[in-house]
């Protein structure tokens, strides 16, 4: 079944939030307004949604670290710790998962793109239609970050070179406040998008009934390489090719990589259609197919040269911020703290803070105890972002502080690890991601329905009972209960 036979696709162009995290995120004026390219997917089989139908808020990745060498995995069964059993602890698996052995000399990276998750949304919709399902989808809403993909094309003349990770969650919150989708809301974010969804929930703790974080970038490690900066994803992105003489030539080049061949075909098709942009662009205003390739390949007149929808420059800016001007020449002492207001120099023993850094992963990690919605972590067992110690760190922290959900001890935070899966498993096995997400949504909606029923009972009280001090209030304040006459007067 094709994607367009399942969903109506509505496109929105909305304003981003004001002000940006860092001044140089904007190139002309701090008062410029960035735009968000938003897609809303509305199931065709649910034209008249009912109260309680779910709105999904999605958030995309930025890229990913190098893929570890791993043995081929032909069947993928999620590993669920006995200490926090998900209702899928006896899954209807094995699920098909073909993973190629990748012996990579350098990291591969792929730019962010909201359309890469359409296969996941399609499979999640299929999960909602199963006879055993207890939820239906009202709509799915996702936006490209303001400096990436379709949003970047809208904002091209305004963009600078210093985007902040916290800009995207603020933009998502502004999007939600603008569109005002009905509750319940569930957030699903992958990688950088997982961090974004968590931060939306930290800003407004009651907004999401549940969130699903797919290999989220929430750690002190963040975008840092475990070896040298030269081996980091940012360095790989800076070196990547970003011009092809035609879309067909780009497709042929991508298919030479076992990395792209491991993707679900629907994801790869979305990448070809939306991940590339016809020339000319601001970055390449006069490029031609011949100049793009440098070889002899010449595209037909109907097939124009293409570049990446998200420039490799903006991708690198997302991985790291420069700190070299903030430090002394030796890179030991901060002499311009105004340039790095969010840096933690104490991390320098184990993590990069010079000549580049990224702080938001560590900052979000520190606030995980305050996370209130139900949280399902889905980790890639072969992902460098989800090593056993990093997984344990998140599980011990999430929801355990003041204002949090109570964490794993109360069954509000759970984890599933996909053995052999890398960071990009939502691209390779969207069906697995959808099945796990659906199970978590069903658990969360049981809580939401109970809370909603309690609220609706309260709404049926009289206006006076809902807006004036009750006898219990007065008693707790040290007073005596009101007389029947006073009660009667209060109800008038």
C-alpha positions as CSV (number, residue, x, y, z in Angstrom):
1,X,0.0,0.0,0.0
2,X,1.4,3.4,-1.0
3,X,2.0,6.1,1.5
4,X,-0.4,8.5,-0.2
5,X,-3.1,5.9,-0.1
6,X,-2.9,5.9,3.7
7,X,-2.4,9.6,4.5
8,X,-3.6,13.0,3.4
9,X,-0.5,15.2,3.5
10,X,-1.1,18.8,4.6
11,X,1.8,21.2,4.5
12,X,2.2,24.2,6.7
13,X,4.8,27.1,6.8
14,X,4.9,28.4,10.4
15,X,7.1,31.0,12.2
16,X,9.9,29.7,14.4
17,X,10.4,30.8,18.0
18,X,11.9,34.1,19.0
19,X,14.8,34.7,20.1
20,X,17.4,32.1,18.9
21,X,19.8,30.4,21.4
22,X,22.9,32.0,19.8
23,X,23.2,35.4,18.0
24,X,24.9,34.0,14.9
25,X,22.1,31.6,14.1
26,X,20.8,34.5,12.1
27,X,23.0,36.3,9.6
28,X,21.3,39.7,9.3
29,X,19.2,40.7,12.3
30,X,18.3,39.2,15.6
31,X,14.7,40.1,14.9
32,X,14.4,38.1,11.6
33,X,11.7,35.4,11.7
34,X,12.7,31.9,10.6
35,X,10.1,29.7,9.0
36,X,9.4,26.0,9.7
37,X,8.4,23.6,6.9
38,X,5.9,21.3,8.5
39,X,4.1,18.2,7.3
40,X,0.9,16.9,8.9
41,X,-0.1,13.4,8.0
42,X,-3.8,12.7,8.5
43,X,-5.0,9.1,8.1
44,X,-7.6,8.7,5.3
45,X,-9.4,6.0,7.2
46,X,-10.1,8.4,10.2
47,X,-11.8,11.5,8.6
48,X,-13.8,12.2,11.7
49,X,-11.4,11.6,14.7
50,X,-12.9,11.0,18.1
51,X,-11.8,12.3,21.5
52,X,-8.9,10.3,22.6
53,X,-7.4,9.7,19.1
54,X,-3.7,10.3,19.2
55,X,-1.6,13.2,17.8
56,X,2.0,12.2,17.2
57,X,4.7,14.9,17.2
58,X,7.8,13.7,15.4
59,X,11.4,15.0,15.4
60,X,14.1,13.9,13.0
61,X,17.8,13.1,13.4
62,X,20.8,15.3,12.4
63,X,23.2,12.5,11.4
64,X,25.0,9.8,13.2
65,X,28.4,8.6,14.4
66,X,30.4,6.0,12.6
67,X,28.8,2.5,12.3
68,X,30.6,-0.1,14.3
69,X,31.6,-3.2,12.5
70,X,29.1,-5.9,13.3
71,X,28.2,-9.4,12.3
72,X,25.2,-9.7,9.9
73,X,22.0,-10.0,11.9
74,X,19.2,-11.7,10.0
75,X,16.6,-11.7,12.8
76,X,16.2,-9.0,15.3
77,X,14.6,-9.7,18.7
78,X,14.4,-6.8,21.1
79,X,16.1,-7.3,24.5
80,X,14.0,-6.1,27.4
81,X,15.5,-5.9,30.9
82,X,13.6,-8.0,33.4
83,X,13.8,-5.1,35.8
84,X,11.5,-3.0,33.6
85,X,9.4,-5.4,31.5
86,X,7.6,-3.9,28.6
87,X,4.4,-5.6,27.6
88,X,6.3,-6.8,24.5
89,X,8.7,-8.9,26.7
90,X,7.3,-11.9,24.8
91,X,7.4,-10.3,21.4
92,X,5.8,-11.7,18.3
93,X,9.2,-12.0,16.8
94,X,11.7,-12.8,15.3
95,X,11.4,-9.7,13.1
96,X,13.2,-9.6,9.8
97,X,16.3,-7.5,10.0
98,X,19.1,-7.7,7.4
99,X,22.1,-5.9,8.6
100,X,25.2,-5.7,6.4
101,X,28.7,-6.0,7.8
102,X,30.2,-2.5,7.4
103,X,33.9,-2.1,7.5
104,X,34.1,1.6,7.2
105,X,37.3,3.6,6.9
106,X,35.5,6.8,8.0
107,X,32.1,7.7,9.4
108,X,29.1,7.9,7.1
109,X,26.6,10.7,7.7
110,X,23.3,11.6,6.3
111,X,21.6,14.9,6.6
112,X,18.3,15.4,8.5
113,X,15.0,15.0,6.8
114,X,11.5,14.7,8.1
115,X,10.3,12.6,5.2
116,X,12.7,9.8,6.1
117,X,10.2,8.8,8.8
118,X,7.2,8.4,6.5
119,X,7.8,4.6,6.4
120,X,7.8,4.6,10.3
121,X,4.5,6.6,10.3
122,X,3.0,4.2,7.7
123,X,3.9,1.2,9.8
124,X,2.7,2.8,13.0
125,X,-0.6,3.4,11.3
126,X,-0.8,-0.2,10.3
127,X,-0.1,-1.2,14.0
128,X,-3.1,1.0,15.0
129,X,-5.4,-0.9,12.7
130,X,-4.6,-4.3,14.2
131,X,-7.6,-5.9,15.9
132,X,-5.8,-5.9,19.2
133,X,-5.0,-2.2,19.0
134,X,-6.5,0.2,21.5
135,X,-5.6,3.5,19.8
136,X,-6.2,5.4,16.6
137,X,-4.1,8.1,15.0
138,X,-5.6,11.6,14.6
139,X,-2.6,13.0,12.9
140,X,1.2,13.0,12.8
141,X,3.1,16.3,12.7
142,X,6.8,16.8,12.0
143,X,8.9,19.8,11.0
144,X,12.3,20.2,9.5
145,X,14.6,22.1,11.9
146,X,14.8,25.7,10.8
147,X,18.3,25.4,9.4
148,X,17.8,22.1,7.7
149,X,16.2,20.6,4.6
150,X,12.9,22.3,3.4
151,X,13.0,24.8,6.3
152,X,16.6,25.7,5.3
153,X,15.4,26.5,1.8
154,X,12.8,28.8,3.2
155,X,15.3,30.5,5.4
156,X,18.4,30.5,3.2
157,X,19.1,34.3,3.1
158,X,18.7,34.5,6.9
159,X,20.7,31.6,8.2
160,X,24.0,32.0,10.0
161,X,26.5,29.5,11.2
162,X,25.6,28.8,14.8
163,X,22.3,26.9,15.3
164,X,21.4,25.8,18.9
165,X,20.0,22.4,19.7
166,X,17.5,24.0,22.0
167,X,16.1,26.1,19.2
168,X,14.3,23.1,17.7
169,X,12.4,22.1,20.8
170,X,11.3,25.7,21.2
171,X,10.2,25.8,17.6
172,X,8.3,22.5,18.1
173,X,6.5,24.0,21.1
174,X,5.6,27.1,19.2
175,X,4.3,24.8,16.4
176,X,2.1,23.0,18.8
177,X,0.8,26.2,20.3
178,X,0.0,27.5,16.8
179,X,-1.7,24.4,15.5
180,X,-3.2,23.4,18.9
181,X,-3.7,19.7,18.1
182,X,-6.1,17.9,20.5
183,X,-4.8,15.7,23.3
184,X,-3.5,13.1,23.9
185,X,-0.1,14.0,22.3
186,X,2.8,11.5,22.0
187,X,6.3,12.6,21.0
188,X,8.5,10.3,18.9
189,X,12.1,11.5,18.3
190,X,15.2,9.9,16.8
191,X,18.8,10.9,17.6
192,X,19.0,14.7,17.7
193,X,15.2,14.6,17.5
194,X,15.0,12.5,20.6
195,X,16.8,15.2,22.5
196,X,14.4,17.7,21.0
197,X,11.3,15.8,22.1
198,X,12.7,15.4,25.7
199,X,13.4,19.1,25.9
200,X,9.8,19.9,24.7
201,X,8.6,17.7,27.6
202,X,11.0,19.5,30.0
203,X,9.6,22.9,29.0
204,X,5.9,21.8,29.3
205,X,5.8,18.6,31.5
206,X,2.2,17.8,30.9
207,X,2.1,18.3,27.1
208,X,3.0,14.7,26.2
209,X,1.2,11.7,27.6
210,X,4.2,9.6,26.5
211,X,7.4,9.9,24.5
212,X,9.4,7.4,22.5
213,X,13.1,8.2,22.2
214,X,14.8,6.2,19.4
215,X,18.6,6.1,20.2
216,X,18.5,9.7,21.5
217,X,21.6,11.9,21.6
218,X,21.4,12.6,25.4
219,X,24.8,12.2,27.0
220,X,27.9,14.0,27.9
221,X,29.5,12.4,24.9
222,X,27.0,14.2,22.5
223,X,28.6,14.8,19.1
224,X,32.1,14.1,20.2
225,X,34.2,11.4,18.7
226,X,35.7,8.8,21.1
227,X,39.1,9.2,19.4
228,X,40.2,12.4,17.6
229,X,38.2,15.2,16.2
230,X,39.3,14.1,12.8
231,X,37.4,10.8,13.3
232,X,34.2,12.6,14.4
233,X,30.9,12.6,12.4
234,X,31.4,16.4,11.9
235,X,34.7,15.8,10.2
236,X,33.1,13.2,7.9
237,X,30.3,15.6,7.0
238,X,32.8,18.3,6.2
239,X,34.5,16.0,3.7
240,X,31.4,14.5,2.2
241,X,30.5,14.9,-1.5
242,X,27.6,17.3,-2.0
243,X,27.2,17.7,-5.8
244,X,26.0,15.3,-8.4
245,X,25.4,15.9,-12.1
246,X,21.8,14.5,-11.9
247,X,19.5,12.9,-9.5
248,X,20.0,9.6,-11.3
249,X,23.8,9.9,-10.8
250,X,23.3,10.6,-7.1
251,X,21.1,7.5,-6.9
252,X,23.8,5.4,-8.5
253,X,26.4,6.8,-6.2
254,X,24.3,6.1,-3.1
255,X,23.6,2.6,-4.1
256,X,27.3,1.8,-4.1
257,X,27.3,2.1,-0.4
258,X,26.1,-0.9,1.7
259,X,24.9,1.7,4.2
260,X,22.2,3.0,1.9
261,X,21.4,-0.5,0.6
262,X,20.5,-1.5,4.2
263,X,17.7,1.1,4.3
264,X,14.0,0.1,3.9
265,X,13.3,0.8,0.2
266,X,10.6,3.4,1.2
267,X,13.1,5.3,3.2
268,X,15.7,5.3,0.4
269,X,13.1,6.6,-2.1
270,X,12.1,9.4,0.3
271,X,15.8,10.3,0.6
272,X,16.2,10.5,-3.2
273,X,13.1,12.6,-3.5
274,X,13.4,15.0,-0.6
275,X,17.1,14.8,0.5
276,X,18.4,16.4,-2.7
277,X,17.8,19.8,-4.1
278,X,18.0,21.0,-7.7
279,X,20.6,23.7,-8.5
280,X,21.0,26.6,-8.5
281,X,21.1,27.3,-4.7
282,X,22.6,30.1,-2.6
283,X,25.6,27.8,-2.0
284,X,25.9,26.8,-5.7
285,X,24.4,29.7,-7.7
286,X,26.1,28.9,-11.0
287,X,27.0,25.2,-10.7
288,X,26.5,23.0,-13.8
289,X,26.3,19.2,-14.0
290,X,29.8,19.2,-15.6
291,X,31.2,21.3,-12.8
292,X,29.3,19.3,-10.2
293,X,30.9,16.0,-11.3
294,X,34.2,17.1,-12.5
295,X,34.2,14.1,-14.7
296,X,32.6,13.4,-18.1
297,X,29.1,12.6,-16.9
298,X,26.7,15.0,-18.5
299,X,23.0,15.0,-17.5
300,X,20.2,15.5,-20.0
301,X,18.6,18.9,-20.2
302,X,15.6,17.6,-18.2
303,X,17.8,16.3,-15.4
304,X,19.5,19.1,-13.4
305,X,22.4,18.9,-11.1
306,X,21.6,18.4,-7.5
307,X,23.0,19.1,-4.1
308,X,22.1,18.2,-0.5
309,X,18.8,19.7,0.8
310,X,20.7,20.3,4.0
311,X,24.1,21.7,3.3
312,X,27.0,19.9,4.8
313,X,28.0,23.1,6.4
314,X,24.7,23.4,8.4
315,X,25.1,19.7,9.3
316,X,28.6,20.3,10.7
317,X,27.3,23.4,12.6
318,X,24.8,21.2,14.3
319,X,27.4,18.7,15.4
320,X,29.8,21.2,17.0
321,X,30.1,24.9,18.1
322,X,33.5,26.6,17.8
323,X,35.3,27.3,21.1
324,X,38.7,28.2,19.8
325,X,38.2,32.0,20.2
326,X,37.0,31.5,23.7
327,X,40.2,29.7,24.9
328,X,43.7,30.8,25.2
329,X,46.1,29.8,22.5
330,X,47.0,26.6,24.4
331,X,43.3,25.6,24.7
332,X,43.5,25.4,28.5
333,X,41.9,28.5,30.0
334,X,38.7,30.2,28.9
335,X,39.4,33.9,28.3
336,X,36.1,34.8,26.5
337,X,33.3,33.1,28.5
338,X,30.8,35.3,26.7
339,X,31.4,33.2,23.6
340,X,30.7,29.9,25.3
341,X,28.1,30.7,28.0
342,X,26.9,27.0,28.1
343,X,30.3,25.3,28.3
344,X,31.3,23.0,31.1
345,X,35.1,23.1,31.2
346,X,35.1,20.3,33.8
347,X,34.3,17.9,30.9
348,X,37.6,18.6,29.3
349,X,39.3,15.6,30.9
350,X,37.2,13.2,28.8
351,X,35.2,15.2,26.3
352,X,35.9,17.8,23.7
353,X,35.5,21.4,24.8
354,X,38.4,22.8,22.7
355,X,38.6,23.7,19.8
356,X,34.9,22.7,19.4
357,X,32.2,21.5,21.7
358,X,28.5,20.8,22.0
359,X,26.8,21.2,25.4
360,X,23.1,20.4,24.9
361,X,23.5,16.6,25.3
362,X,25.1,16.9,28.8
363,X,22.6,19.7,29.8
364,X,19.7,17.5,28.8
365,X,21.1,14.5,30.6
366,X,21.4,16.5,33.8
367,X,17.7,17.4,33.6
368,X,16.4,13.9,32.8
369,X,15.3,13.4,36.5
370,X,12.6,16.1,35.9
371,X,11.2,14.3,32.9
372,X,7.5,13.7,33.6
373,X,5.9,11.8,30.7
374,X,6.2,8.1,30.3
375,X,9.4,7.4,28.4
376,X,10.3,4.4,26.2
377,X,13.9,4.2,25.1
378,X,14.7,2.1,22.1
379,X,18.4,1.6,21.8
380,X,20.6,0.3,19.0
381,X,22.7,-2.5,20.5
382,X,25.6,-1.6,18.1
383,X,25.2,2.1,18.4
384,X,28.1,4.1,19.8
385,X,25.5,6.5,21.3
386,X,23.9,3.6,23.3
387,X,26.7,1.7,24.9
388,X,25.7,-0.3,28.0
389,X,27.0,2.4,30.3
390,X,25.1,5.2,28.5
391,X,21.9,3.2,28.5
392,X,22.2,2.5,32.2
393,X,22.9,6.2,32.9
394,X,19.7,7.2,31.2
395,X,17.6,4.6,32.9
396,X,18.9,5.5,36.4
397,X,18.2,9.2,35.9
398,X,15.0,9.5,33.8
399,X,12.0,10.7,35.8
400,X,13.6,10.1,39.2
401,X,13.8,13.7,40.5
402,X,11.4,16.3,41.8
403,X,8.6,16.8,39.2
404,X,9.6,13.6,37.4
405,X,7.4,10.6,36.6
406,X,9.0,8.3,39.3
407,X,11.2,6.6,36.7
408,X,11.7,2.9,36.0
409,X,10.8,2.0,39.6
410,X,7.2,3.1,39.0
411,X,7.0,1.5,35.5
412,X,7.1,4.9,33.8
413,X,10.4,4.5,32.1
414,X,11.4,1.4,30.1
415,X,14.0,0.4,27.6
416,X,14.3,-2.0,24.7
417,X,17.7,-2.8,23.1
418,X,17.8,-4.0,19.5
419,X,20.8,-6.4,19.2
420,X,23.0,-5.7,16.3
421,X,21.2,-2.5,15.3
422,X,23.1,0.7,14.7
423,X,22.0,4.3,15.3
424,X,19.9,4.4,12.1
425,X,17.6,1.4,12.8
426,X,14.5,3.6,12.2
427,X,15.7,3.8,8.6
428,X,16.5,0.1,8.3
429,X,13.6,-1.5,10.3
430,X,10.8,1.1,10.6
431,X,8.4,-1.7,11.3
432,X,10.2,-2.7,14.5
433,X,10.3,0.9,15.7
434,X,6.6,1.2,14.9
435,X,5.6,-2.0,16.8
436,X,7.5,-0.9,19.9
437,X,6.1,2.6,19.7
438,X,2.6,1.3,19.4
439,X,2.9,-0.9,22.5
440,X,4.1,2.1,24.5
441,X,1.3,4.3,23.2
442,X,-1.3,1.7,24.3
443,X,0.1,1.6,27.8
444,X,0.2,5.4,28.1
445,X,-3.3,5.9,26.8
446,X,-4.7,3.7,29.6
447,X,-3.3,6.2,32.1
448,X,-4.5,9.2,30.0
449,X,-8.1,7.8,29.8
450,X,-8.2,7.4,33.6
451,X,-6.9,10.9,34.1
452,X,-9.3,12.3,31.6
453,X,-12.3,10.5,33.2
454,X,-11.3,12.0,36.5
455,X,-11.1,15.5,35.0
456,X,-14.5,15.1,33.3
457,X,-16.1,14.1,36.6
458,X,-14.7,17.3,38.1
459,X,-16.0,19.5,35.2
460,X,-19.5,18.4,36.0
461,X,-19.4,20.1,39.4
462,X,-21.1,23.5,39.9
463,X,-19.3,26.7,38.9
464,X,-19.0,27.6,42.6
465,X,-17.5,24.2,43.5
466,X,-14.9,24.6,40.8
467,X,-14.0,28.2,41.5
468,X,-14.3,28.9,45.2
469,X,-12.7,27.5,48.4
470,X,-14.3,24.2,49.4
471,X,-14.9,23.1,53.0
472,X,-11.8,21.0,52.7
473,X,-9.7,24.0,51.6
474,X,-10.9,26.0,54.6
475,X,-10.4,23.1,57.0
476,X,-6.8,22.7,55.7
477,X,-6.2,26.4,56.2
478,X,-7.2,26.1,59.8
479,X,-10.7,27.5,59.5
480,X,-14.2,25.9,60.2
481,X,-16.6,24.6,57.6
482,X,-19.1,27.1,56.1
483,X,-22.7,27.0,57.2
484,X,-25.4,25.5,54.9
485,X,-26.7,29.0,54.3
486,X,-23.3,30.2,53.1
487,X,-23.0,27.2,50.9
488,X,-26.4,27.8,49.3
489,X,-25.4,31.5,48.7
490,X,-22.1,30.4,47.1
491,X,-24.1,28.2,44.6
492,X,-26.2,31.0,43.4
